Amino acid sequence: MSLTRVAVLTMLVVSAAVFAGAVDYDNDFAKQLKFECPQDEVVTSVYSKFDGDAVDRRFKFGCGPAPGNARPRQCVWTDGFVNKVESAMAFMCPANHLVAGVASVYDSVSSDRRMKIKCCRQPGFRTNSCYFTEYLNNWTDPLDYTIAGNKVLTGWLSMHDNGHQDRRNRMVECQYGPNKP
């Protein structure tokens, strides 16, 4: 095999390895984020990675259908931000609503993000048996969350630490299904 072929094959293997681990994030560091699931879908996963040089996180959200063939189309964004910079965040969608979008802005002075959340509902469906997850990430570690089964995401909690300039996150999960007569 010629030296040129070896070089080309090596470059292809290295490129494949690099791109295999690449994530197509929904935001860039220190930039605004606005993510919305397609109509009739809700957030089913959240991946986030911290970068110490940028002192920020990038996010990647996944969407999927709501359980029970629900089509949550009655939606509302929060009126304002649900947290202040460098403060805890404790957000719950209104009753029987599911998270279907997230927006945030980066504050360069505090190296923190303020969030807005989009919540949607399907008339005739309700949430029940809600609970808080454990913390899903440690300081500066990736957040890799996927909701399972017929559960839905209805809230997001986080705490901020100035020493790490980062947030640890918990989610609120609920069962979801048609109202029972």
C-alpha positions as CSV (number, residue, x, y, z in Angstrom):
1,M,0.0,0.0,0.0
2,S,1.4,3.4,-0.9
3,L,2.2,6.0,1.7
4,T,-0.5,8.3,0.2
5,R,-3.2,5.6,0.7
6,V,-2.1,5.0,4.3
7,A,-2.3,8.8,5.0
8,V,-5.7,9.0,3.4
9,L,-7.0,6.0,5.3
10,T,-5.6,7.3,8.6
11,M,-7.3,10.7,8.1
12,L,-10.6,9.0,7.4
13,V,-10.3,6.8,10.5
14,V,-9.4,9.8,12.7
15,S,-12.2,12.0,11.1
16,A,-14.8,9.2,11.7
17,A,-13.7,8.9,15.4
18,V,-13.9,12.7,15.9
19,F,-17.3,13.0,14.3
20,A,-18.7,9.9,16.0
21,G,-18.5,11.7,19.3
22,A,-19.8,15.0,18.0
23,V,-23.1,16.4,19.3
24,D,-25.2,18.8,17.3
25,Y,-26.0,21.2,20.2
26,D,-29.0,23.5,20.2
27,N,-26.9,26.5,21.3
28,D,-23.3,27.8,21.3
29,F,-21.4,28.9,24.3
30,A,-22.5,32.3,25.6
31,K,-25.2,32.5,23.0
32,Q,-29.0,32.5,23.3
33,L,-30.9,29.2,23.2
34,K,-34.4,28.7,21.9
35,F,-35.6,25.1,21.5
36,E,-39.1,23.9,20.8
37,C,-40.3,20.4,20.1
38,P,-42.3,19.8,17.0
39,Q,-46.1,20.1,17.4
40,D,-47.6,17.1,19.4
41,E,-44.2,16.2,20.9
42,V,-42.6,16.9,24.3
43,V,-39.0,17.0,25.6
44,T,-37.8,13.4,26.3
45,S,-34.1,14.0,26.8
46,V,-31.6,16.7,27.9
47,Y,-27.9,16.5,27.2
48,S,-25.6,19.2,28.4
49,K,-21.8,19.6,28.6
50,F,-19.9,22.2,30.6
51,D,-16.8,23.9,29.2
52,G,-14.4,25.5,31.8
53,D,-12.9,27.9,29.3
54,A,-16.3,29.2,28.1
55,V,-17.7,28.9,31.7
56,D,-21.0,27.8,30.1
57,R,-23.0,24.8,29.0
58,R,-24.3,23.8,25.6
59,F,-27.5,21.9,25.4
60,K,-29.0,19.2,23.2
61,F,-32.7,18.4,23.6
62,G,-34.6,15.4,22.3
63,C,-38.4,15.2,21.6
64,G,-40.9,12.4,21.3
65,P,-44.6,11.7,21.5
66,A,-46.4,12.1,24.8
67,P,-47.7,8.8,26.3
68,G,-51.2,7.6,25.5
69,N,-51.4,9.1,22.1
70,A,-51.8,12.5,23.6
71,R,-51.3,15.5,21.4
72,P,-50.4,18.4,23.7
73,R,-51.2,21.4,21.6
74,Q,-52.3,24.0,24.2
75,C,-49.0,25.6,24.9
76,V,-47.7,28.6,26.9
77,W,-44.2,30.0,27.5
78,T,-43.4,31.3,30.9
79,D,-44.0,35.1,31.1
80,G,-40.5,35.7,32.2
81,F,-37.4,33.9,33.3
82,V,-37.9,31.2,35.9
83,N,-34.6,31.9,37.7
84,K,-32.3,34.6,38.6
85,V,-28.6,34.4,37.8
86,E,-26.5,32.7,40.5
87,S,-29.7,31.5,42.3
88,A,-31.6,28.3,42.6
89,M,-34.2,27.4,40.0
90,A,-37.4,25.6,40.9
91,F,-39.8,25.4,38.0
92,M,-43.0,23.4,37.6
93,C,-45.3,23.5,34.6
94,P,-48.9,24.4,35.4
95,A,-51.1,21.4,36.3
96,N,-51.3,18.7,33.6
97,H,-48.7,20.5,31.4
98,L,-45.5,18.9,30.0
99,V,-42.2,20.6,29.0
100,A,-42.1,21.1,25.3
101,G,-39.4,23.8,24.9
102,V,-36.6,25.7,26.6
103,A,-35.1,29.1,26.0
104,S,-32.2,30.7,27.8
105,V,-29.9,33.7,27.7
106,Y,-26.3,33.8,29.0
107,D,-25.2,36.5,31.4
108,S,-21.5,37.1,30.9
109,V,-21.1,39.0,34.2
110,S,-22.3,36.0,36.3
111,S,-21.4,33.3,33.8
112,D,-24.9,31.8,34.3
113,R,-28.1,31.3,32.3
114,R,-31.6,32.5,32.9
115,M,-34.3,30.1,31.6
116,K,-37.8,30.2,30.1
117,I,-39.8,27.1,29.7
118,K,-42.6,26.1,27.2
119,C,-45.3,23.9,28.7
120,C,-48.1,22.2,26.7
121,R,-51.2,20.2,27.6
122,Q,-53.8,18.0,26.1
123,P,-57.4,18.4,27.4
124,G,-58.6,15.2,28.9
125,F,-55.2,14.1,30.0
126,R,-53.5,14.5,33.4
127,T,-50.3,14.1,35.3
128,N,-50.0,12.0,38.5
129,S,-47.5,10.2,40.7
130,C,-45.0,13.0,40.2
131,Y,-41.5,12.9,41.8
132,F,-38.1,14.6,41.8
133,T,-35.2,12.8,40.3
134,E,-31.9,12.7,42.1
135,Y,-29.3,15.2,40.9
136,L,-28.4,14.2,37.4
137,N,-25.0,15.7,37.2
138,N,-22.1,16.8,39.4
139,W,-20.5,20.2,39.1
140,T,-18.9,20.6,35.6
141,D,-19.9,17.0,34.6
142,P,-22.2,16.3,31.6
143,L,-25.9,16.1,32.2
144,D,-27.3,13.1,30.3
145,Y,-31.0,12.6,31.0
146,T,-33.6,10.5,29.2
147,I,-37.1,10.0,30.5
148,A,-38.4,6.5,30.4
149,G,-41.7,4.7,29.9
150,N,-44.9,6.6,30.1
151,K,-43.4,9.3,32.2
152,V,-43.2,12.9,31.2
153,L,-41.0,15.9,32.1
154,T,-43.0,18.5,34.0
155,G,-40.4,20.5,35.9
156,W,-36.7,21.4,36.2
157,L,-34.8,22.3,39.4
158,S,-31.2,23.4,39.6
159,M,-28.8,24.9,42.1
160,H,-25.9,27.2,41.2
161,D,-22.4,27.3,42.7
162,N,-20.1,30.3,42.3
163,G,-17.0,28.3,43.0
164,H,-17.7,26.0,40.0
165,Q,-19.7,28.6,38.0
166,D,-22.1,25.7,37.1
167,R,-25.4,24.2,37.9
168,R,-26.5,20.8,39.2
169,N,-29.9,19.7,37.8
170,R,-32.9,17.6,38.9
171,M,-36.0,17.0,36.9
172,V,-39.7,16.4,37.9
173,E,-41.2,13.4,36.3
174,C,-44.8,12.3,36.3
175,Q,-47.0,9.6,34.9
176,Y,-49.3,10.9,32.2
177,G,-52.6,9.5,30.8
178,P,-56.2,10.1,30.0
179,N,-58.5,11.3,32.8
180,K,-60.4,8.5,34.4
181,P,-64.2,8.9,34.9
